């Protein structure tokens, strides 16, 4: 990838020189824009990774509290409610929807949780005893799931951003290390070829011009000749 | 990205975990059983007797076959049993989230996403 070998196959004409110059300019503009995009995305990416780290730790605590409230339920109800709960689950009350967030042209989906109205699968759970605990446990777990949903959106954004940043950086590098040097090489090549052609043409023109100039000078000297001769003759007259 | 088109209908969470985690999350109201002849649950209870193939097939059905699931929650100790599947799963949708369980405290070192974070920042 070194030297004049890496260039585009073009004829060294003024037209292609113009094209190459336009291409170089376009590549530089594109490079700047992409670089800025990559920086904006990376900034967002770092924010997200930091928040993921925090959210994961928070999740650990929240799930611990939730597990404890479930233990309370088990104690209050006086038996395992797992089977009953699993059997009576029919339709999800807690659902998610996705909305989109636009970061420098990249669509980042974010989850949002919502509760559907008027369906309660576990109306009978804890009816005998421990109803309050069951209710509290449900609220605790609902909060935990909300935290999980938030974390999931962060994680999705992380995965997508990771991919997009890789693509953008690859493009930036390709422009910086392949396209721009190659275009510059091509411009250099065209310039050198044009320079080689130009001196030949220039020399021809110069020779022509010089020949013309020499001819002009000669005729001029012929015009002024007689007066000089006269002057000389005058002097000769004085001596004579 | 192809996944952008279809994530609008992803409205459920799925869970693979031990009995307590599943019970708790179902109490929160995420449980859903599809109506129709082949009723599909969006949760799987894993205990010592569940073999890894069953976990893997559930994971695959939640992540690949079903198009209505947006988030897959999986207990970390369960995820450890099919770690190779989790680590090789890189799609954005549905999101796979490792959660702690009552008996197994959360270990950030094992989390596939956090490990990726670490690798990216060269720690």
Interface residues (C-beta under 8 A of the other chain):
Chain A: X49 X52 X53 X56 X57 X59 X60 X63 X64 X66 X67 X70 X71 X80 X81 X82 X85 X86 X89 X90 X91 X92 X93 X94 X95 X96 X97 X98 X107 X109 X111 X115 X121 X122 X125 X134 X137 X138 X141 X142 X144 X145 X148 X149 X151 X152 X153 X155 X156 X158 X159 X160 X162 X163
Chain B: X1 X4 X7 X8 X10 X11 X12 X13 X19 X20 X21 X22 X23 X24 X25 X26 X27 X28 X29 X30 X31 X32 X33 X41 X42 X43 X45 X70 X71 X73 X90 X91 X92 X93 X95 X97 X99 X100 X101 X102 X105 X106 X108 X111 X113 X114 X116 X117 X120 X121
